[in-house]
């Protein structure tokens, strides 16, 4: 079957393969309200592509700038990179790095880095690609190039740990592997996480907190709003407004369709104080949404409690844990190890100048950013 690109809200029912109810409900749910109503800082065209018995969400951007990195590489590499300099100690090199990132960012934007189509893009920080090995990747790529001849064709969140066959398929098809971040992964939580002294201390904090742990069955409007608020306080308010800004509508939809499982810690009065939501595909589990009440004192240990919620769900499922990026010291002390993640981009159909810009970005990140990420545990 030739890969078919389609509008999720204007497609015949038989376009959807059987057994993909969660994927269909999620893709249609985003399409029905529109991406910006679900994720406040995302403007994109939301499409779907069928190849064989798989369905992939597809985002298409025509050069928009300033939105979340879940669609826009300029945000990931220039805007987010510049913001990270305020959080990471690079010593006397900071002014030079800030200047170089600014100059490179303007050049990349002018070169059309944000004219991009992202395949299998679920609009979360970490795309899990499941058991897809990329055997049909060349055919899918050619189909997308026919529809978008002036766009970079891309795949986010590739790494040799969670998607080794897919990253090999991309490399074999001539995709450029552009380093994006260091992620923290755990293969065997029972052995590498549960037995750690730091993990035992985390659970002592939870036991003494007076909070009640609950996996949400029925999610009320108030629960959805509170979860969106707690996520926002942490990932947007404390870290960066370039992280995806999930709305209560998105929280409710992902729970309703069954894509995400939500576990919370409630106060005796019933208020959610910490939350972790998990997504599992192909034996790998990650957490698109973590939050806690940042107005509570650090001594309350609410971040540690949220991590307990997440890790326990991973243990119960028997999955390997993709801990995403950030908090490297915290995650390493709980058994995680670092892996470099890539944003794969196919640019062979584009003019020489645009191809050269992406190749230069890859070269610089390979030579400068990757050694720093590994050395500093970023």
N, C-alpha and C positions, 0 to 999 in steps of 0.2 A: 504494500500500500504506500503510495507516494505521500510524504508528509503534507498535511493540510493545515493551513493557518486560518483561523475563523474568529468571529465575534462571539463570545460566550452567550450573549443574549439574542443572537439571531442565527441560530444553528439548528439543524434538524435533530430530533432526539437521538437518532441512531449514530450520531457523530461521537457520542460518549461511550467508551468501552464499558462492558459490564464489570462490576466489582470495584469501581472507582467512585463510590458515592461521596466519600469525604472530600476528595479532590474536586469533584463537580460542584458540591455545595459551596466550597470555599471560593472557587473561581467565579461561580455565578454570584455569590454573595458580594464579592468585591465589585464585580461588573454592575450589579444592580444599583448600588449606592454611588459607585464611582470611587476610584482610589483615594482622592483627596478627602472624601467624607469618612473614609476608614483610617487613613494615615494623613494627618493634617499637613505634613510637609512633603508630600509626594504628588507631583503632577506627571502623569504619564498616560500613554495609550495602553489599555489593558486588553490583551488578546489571549488566545489559547492556540496550541498546536497539537494535532494528533499525529503520532508516528507509531504504527503498529497498534499495540495494546496499551500505549502510554499516552498520557495527556500532560502537556507542559504549559504552565502560565508563561506568557511572554509580555515584556514591557518594551515600549518603543518611545524613545525620547528624541526630540529634534533640536537639542541645544539648550534646553532650559538650564538655568544655573541657580545655585544656592539651596536647592532642596536636599533631602537626605541622601546619604551615600548608597542607599539600597538600590537606587537606579543610576546615580551619576558618579562616574569615576573622578571627575574634577573635584567633587566634594570630598571623596575619600582621600585623594592624594594631595590636594592643595589646601582646601579649607580645613579639613580635619587635621591634616599634618601640621598646619600652622597653629591650630588650637592646641595640639599635643605639646608643642614647645613650651607652653605655659605650665604644663603639668609635669614635664620630664626634665630632669637636670642634665643639660648638655654643656654646662659650664660656659666658658668664654666664647664657644662656637655659636651660641644662640642667635646673636644678631646676624651672623653670616647665613646660618640656616634659614632664618626668617626671610632674608632678602632673596636667597636662592629659591625657596619655595614659592615666594610671591612672583618672581620672574618666570619660573617654570610654569606656574599655574596659569598666568596670562597667556603664555605661549601655547599651552595645551588646550586652553579654551578656544583660542583663535584657530587651532588646528582641528577643531571639531571633535574633541574627546567626548563631549556629551551628546553627540549625534550617534546614538547607540541603541542597539536592540539586545536586550538581555533575555536569554533563553533559560527556562526553568527557574524563573525569578519569583519567589514567593513573598517578596516585600518585607522580609525579616532580616535581621543582622546576619544570620547564618542560613544559607540554603542547603538543605540536605537533599542529595540526589538519589538516595535509596540504593537499589541494586542496579541502576542504569549503568551499563558498561560502555556506552557510547558507540556501539556497533553501527548505529544509524546516523552518527553525528555528521559525516560528510554530506549525506543526502539532506538532512535537516538544514545544515549550513547553506547549501546551495539554494534551497527553497527560500530561506530567509533573505538571502542576497538578491533573489529575483524580486521579492517584494520591497526590499529596502537597499537598493544598489548604492546609496550614498552613506550608509550607516556602518559603523563598527558592529560586528556580530560577536556577542560576548556570553560568557558563562561565569558567574560569580561563585565563590566558595569552593574552589577545587583544592584538594590537598592529597598527599600520598597516603594519608592514614584512613580517611573516610571514603575516598573515591579513587583508589589507585588505578583501576582499569579505565575510568573516565578521563583522568588526567593524562594517561598514556595515549588514549584515543585522540585527545585534543592535540597533544604534541605531534602525533603521527599525521594529523590532518593539517599541520602548519599553523596552528594557533600559537600566538605569543603568550607565554605564561608570565604575567606581570605580578610580582609579589605585592600582596595587599596588607598582611598583618601576621603576627604570630598568635596562634591559637593554642589552647591548653586542653589536652586530651588525656583520658584515663581508660586503659584497656580492661582492667579487672577491678571493679570497685570493691568487691568483697576482700580482695587481698591488698590492694594498693591504697584504699581510702578508709574503709571501715576500721581497720586495725590501728590507724595512726593516733598518736596521743592528741594531736590538734583536733581530730574528728571527735574523739571522746569528750574533749573539753567543750566543743560546739554543742553536743547533745546535753551536756550538763547545764549549759546556758539555757537550752530549750526547756529542760525539765523544771528548772527553777523559775522560769519566766512567768508562770501562771497563765500562759496562753494555751488555747485549745487548737490542736491541728485538725483540719477538716479538708477533705477533697470535695470540691463543690459539685453537687449534683444538679440542683436547680439554681441558676444564677439570676438573682434579682437585678433590677435596674440599678439599685443602690450598690450592689456588689460590683457590677461592671464599672460604675463611675469611680468607686473607691480604688479598684485595681488600676484603672487608667491613671488616677491621681498619684498612687504610690510609685508606679513605674515612672511617671513624669518627674516626680520629685528626685528620683535617683538618676535616671539616665539622661534626662533633659535638663533639669535644674542643676544637679550636682556636676554632671559630666559635660554634655554638649547638646545644643539644640539641633545639631546635625544628625543625631540619632533619630530613628523613626519615631514620630509622635503618634502613638496609637490612641484612637478615640474610644470612648465607651461602646460605640457601635461596633468597632472592630473586636473589642474584647468579647462582647456578647455573641457576635457572629462566629468567632473561632471556637467558642465553647459550644454553641448550638450545633455547629456542623461536625463537631468531634475532632477537629484538627488538633486543638490544644487541650491538655488536661490541666486544670487549675487546682493547686493545693494552697491553703492559706493557714495562717495562725491568727486566731481571733482573741481579743481581750474578753474578760468576763462579761463585759457589756455588749459583746457581739461585734465590735469594730475590728475590721481586718487591719492587722499591724504589719504583716509580712506576707508576701505572695511569691510563688514560683509557678510558671506555666511551662509545660514541656511538650515537645514535638518529637515523634519518633518515626524514622524511616530506615528500612534496611538494617536493623540491628544497632543503629546509632541514635542516641537521644541528645537533644540540645534544648536550651531554654531561651526562647525569644523574649520572654517577659519575666523580669525579676523586679521586685520593688519592696520597699519598706518605708515606715514612717520616719523620715529623716529628721523630724522635729524632736524625736525622742533622744535621750542622751546615748552616746556611744556605748556606755556601760550596759545598756539594755541588750546589746548583742543581736540586734534585729537582722543585720546583714548575715551574720553567722547562722541565724535561725532560717532565713530564706534559703541559704545554701544547703542546710539540712533537709529542707523540704524537697529541693531539687534532687539531691543525691539519693535520698531514700526512694524516690520514684524511679530513678535509674536502676538502683539495686533490685527493686521489686520486679522491674521489667526484664532484667537480665541483659540490658543493653550496655554497650560501651558509651562513655560520656564524652561528648563534644562540649567543652566548657567555654567555647567562644574566646574572645580576647579580653585583655585587661586583668588587673589584680593578679599579676603573675606570681608574686611572692606568696600570696594567700593560697593560690591554687597549687603551686609547687609543694608547699608544706602539707598539702592534703593529697599528695600522690600523683598530681598531673605532670605531664611533660610537654614541652613545646614542639609545635610543628609549624612550618611556614605555609600559609594559605595564599592562593593565587587567584587573580581575576584573569581568566583566559580570554584573549581577544583575537579575532580573525580579521585581518586588514589587507589581505592579498588583493582584493578587488578595488582598493581605494587608490587615489593618486599618490605619487611617490612622497610628497611632503607629509601627508597624513600618516603614511606607513612609517616614515622616518621618525615622526614625533612619538609614536607609540613604542617603536624599537628603542629610542633613546630613553624613554621613561623606564622601560624594562631594564636596560643596561645600568642606569644610575641606581635604581632600587636594588638590583642584584649586588652591585659593588659597594653601595653605601648603607642603605637601609637595612638589608638583611643581616650583615655582620653586627650592626648596632643592636637590632632586635634580639639577636641570639646572645650577644655579650651582656646586655643590660636586662634581659628577660622581659622586654616590653611586649 
